[in-house]
Amino acid sequence: MKTLFNRFVKDESGATAIEYGLIAALIAVAAITAMTTLGTKLGTTFTAVSDKLK
């Protein structure tokens, strides 16, 4: 029983999966933020071009 517990404590595969999940979440948040900012700027640019064409 003690060796099973020691093996469980030393197993880091679960921690690695959690770290990969956190990294993926961080990348997703950064991507969403960048796309939102880019979308807003593109909308402003297209509106300005449209106004000048009128």
C-alpha positions as CSV (number, residue, x, y, z in Angstrom):
1,M,0.0,0.0,0.0
2,K,2.9,2.3,0.8
3,T,4.6,1.8,-2.5
4,L,1.3,2.4,-4.3
5,F,1.0,5.8,-2.5
6,N,4.6,6.7,-3.2
7,R,4.2,5.9,-6.9
8,F,1.0,8.0,-7.0
9,V,2.8,11.0,-5.3
10,K,5.7,10.8,-7.8
11,D,3.5,10.5,-10.9
12,E,3.5,13.9,-12.6
13,S,1.5,13.1,-15.7
14,G,-1.6,14.7,-14.3
15,A,0.3,17.9,-13.4
16,T,1.7,18.0,-16.9
17,A,-1.8,17.7,-18.4
18,I,-3.1,20.6,-16.2
19,E,-0.1,22.7,-17.2
20,Y,-0.9,22.1,-20.9
21,G,-4.5,23.0,-20.3
22,L,-3.6,26.2,-18.6
23,I,-1.2,27.1,-21.5
24,A,-3.9,26.4,-24.0
25,A,-6.4,28.5,-22.1
26,L,-3.9,31.4,-21.9
27,I,-3.2,31.2,-25.7
28,A,-7.0,31.2,-26.3
29,V,-7.5,34.3,-24.2
30,A,-4.7,36.1,-26.0
31,A,-6.0,35.1,-29.4
32,I,-9.6,36.2,-28.6
33,T,-8.2,39.6,-27.3
34,A,-6.1,40.1,-30.4
35,M,-8.9,39.2,-32.8
36,T,-11.4,41.5,-31.0
37,T,-9.0,44.4,-31.1
38,L,-8.1,43.7,-34.8
39,G,-11.8,43.4,-35.6
40,T,-12.6,46.7,-34.0
41,K,-9.8,48.5,-35.9
42,L,-10.8,46.9,-39.2
43,G,-14.4,48.0,-38.6
44,T,-13.2,51.6,-38.0
45,T,-11.0,51.5,-41.1
46,F,-13.8,50.2,-43.4
47,T,-16.2,52.8,-42.0
48,A,-13.7,55.6,-42.7
49,V,-13.2,54.3,-46.2
50,S,-16.9,54.0,-46.8
51,D,-17.5,57.6,-45.5
52,K,-14.8,59.0,-47.9
53,L,-16.3,57.1,-50.9
54,K,-19.7,58.7,-50.3
